[in-house]
Structure formats: structure tokens, C-alpha cells
Amino acid sequence: MSEHILKDGRTLILRDPTPDDAQELIDYLKIVGSETDFLLADENGIEGLTLEGEQGWITSTLESPNTKMFIGTIDGEIVLVCDVRAAGRMRIAHVGSIAITIKRAYWHLGIGKIAMQAMIDFAKSTGVLRSLSLEVREGNERAISLYQRFDFVEIGRHKARINVRGTYFDEILMDLDLTQPAK
Ligand SMILES: CC(C)(COP(=O)(O)OP(=O)(O)OC[C@H]1O[C@@H](n2cnc3c(N)ncnc32)[C@H](O)[C@@H]1OP(=O)(O)O)[C@@H](O)C(=O)NCCC(=O)NCCS
């Protein structure tokens, strides 16, 4: 667990999830899915996700090597979820993928930067992960500039990969080489 004072003076707590967070996380996914078109989840969250399914997902995350989910809370409310997930197959076990969401009311407070630093520090601490990958929808300039700030570089695009109510957007692929010192 770690504490971070935000630009507005409030305290963000970063901690591991527990299975008791499952219902709030299901509700959280619906909220963030309804607040932005930049995620694959929409206002329905993740289709078909049950309480047992989310509890199982949290437990398996806690047990997975070189994988970590961070929950960020302010005054007990979940405002941030992000994770680093190591690939399962041995030949790509040194590759992690990351994902991040923040409730809209908590954007602009520096939470994104705190989360990125926490994920990168964790990835480096494993001694196993050598690179991180992410996917971001074209047009998500806030997220892209956050990733570039942490030295992620675009390595390609899936053309017209994401369909938002009939409009097709590219999915941008970005990588961070963890074996290189931060710029
Ligand atoms: C993208 C997201 C994680 C950014 O989080 P955040 O807490 O608002 O980001 P921060 O306050 O830490 O800002 C980090 C950096 O983002 C960039 N940024 C902030 N506002 C920006 C804006 N209006 N336009 C472009 N870049 C911006 C800046 O580089 C900023 O650093 P600075 O404050 O030192 O200038 C958050 O907006 C979010 O959850 N969005 C919805 C979900 C999403 O898109 N997730 C990513 C999917 S790939």
C-alpha cells in the first residue's frame, strides 16, 4: 500500500485488490465505460461478468506471477484501476501488458502519472519483465501524451479495429523497453 498527496490536497491510496472489492469493481467498470468512448467497455461494463467471475479474476490476478493490479481509492471510493499482466506463455513471459482507467471526476489530478510510475516500478522490480505493451484508441490524446511521457513509443496500428457506434477507429500499439534507462 502507498499514499500519494494529489494536486488538490486529497490523498490517493494505492493498494492490492481483494475479492471483497468485486461488486464495487463491477459497478466501477460500468461507470468508467459510460464516461468515455476510449475504452472497450461501455456503460454495460464487461458483458456477462458475474460477482463470482470478478472474484475469481481478482484471485487469479493475485496468484499470477509478475502480474499486479492496483486499486486507487480516495476517501474509500475506488477512483483508479490499473494493472500489469505478464504474458502466460514461456517464450513471451518477459512481456507485460498494462491497462489504466480513472473515474472522470478524478482526471487532471496527476493520478495517471502516479499509476504509470507504480506499474513501471513494479514491472522493473520483477527482474523478469523486459518490456511493456499497451493499446490505445486513436484520438485519446490525454492517454497517448501520458504514455509518451513515460517513454512508450508507437510501434504500429490495427487499422479500423475499434467500432464505437458505427465509427471505426485505429488501435495504436505502444511499447516501453524496460531494459533501457528512463530518458
Ligand atoms: C488517460 C488517463 C488515465 C489520464 O489520467 P489523468 O490522471 O487525467 O492524467 P494526469 O493528471 O496524471 O496527467 C498526466 C499527463 O497527461 C497529459 N494530459 C493531461 N491533460 C491533458 C490534455 N487535456 N490533453 C493532452 N494531454 C493531457 C499530460 O502529459 C499530463 O501531464 P502534466 O499534468 O504534467 O501536464 C485518464 O484520463 C483516463 O482514465 N481516461 C479514460 C480511460 C482511458 O482512456 N484509459 C486509457 C485507455 S488506453
The ligand as an ORCA input file, in Angstrom:
! r2SCAN-3c Opt
* xyz 0 1
  C      -5.866      8.755    -19.662
  C      -5.979      8.902    -18.154
  C      -5.510      7.630    -17.497
  C      -5.062     10.068    -17.726
  O      -5.123     10.185    -16.324
  P      -5.028     11.592    -15.550
  O      -4.989     11.279    -14.098
  O      -6.071     12.525    -16.040
  O      -3.605     12.080    -16.008
  P      -2.646     13.051    -15.193
  O      -3.449     14.082    -14.445
  O      -1.674     12.225    -14.406
  O      -1.911     13.767    -16.393
  C      -0.851     13.087    -16.963
  C      -0.426     13.741    -18.232
  O      -1.453     13.600    -19.207
  C      -1.285     14.638    -20.128
  N      -2.502     15.459    -20.186
  C      -3.221     15.944    -19.177
  N      -4.244     16.650    -19.661
  C      -4.163     16.594    -20.983
  C      -4.962     17.100    -22.040
  N      -6.070     17.833    -21.810
  N      -4.596     16.852    -23.313
  C      -3.488     16.120    -23.564
  N      -2.707     15.605    -22.593
  C      -3.051     15.835    -21.327
  C      -0.139     15.482    -19.664
  O       1.060     14.978    -20.198
  C      -0.199     15.221    -18.192
  O       0.930     15.569    -17.524
  P       1.011     17.064    -16.841
  O      -0.193     17.202    -15.930
  O       2.293     17.069    -16.081
  O       0.966     18.038    -17.971
  C      -7.420      9.246    -17.725
  O      -7.810     10.418    -18.381
  C      -8.429      8.152    -18.018
  O      -8.619      7.236    -17.220
  N      -9.120      8.256    -19.169
  C     -10.223      7.330    -19.500
  C      -9.768      5.924    -19.673
  C      -8.672      5.825    -20.691
  O      -8.700      6.485    -21.709
  N      -7.702      4.970    -20.356
  C      -6.622      4.700    -21.244
  C      -7.047      3.635    -22.202
  S      -5.689      3.192    -23.261
*
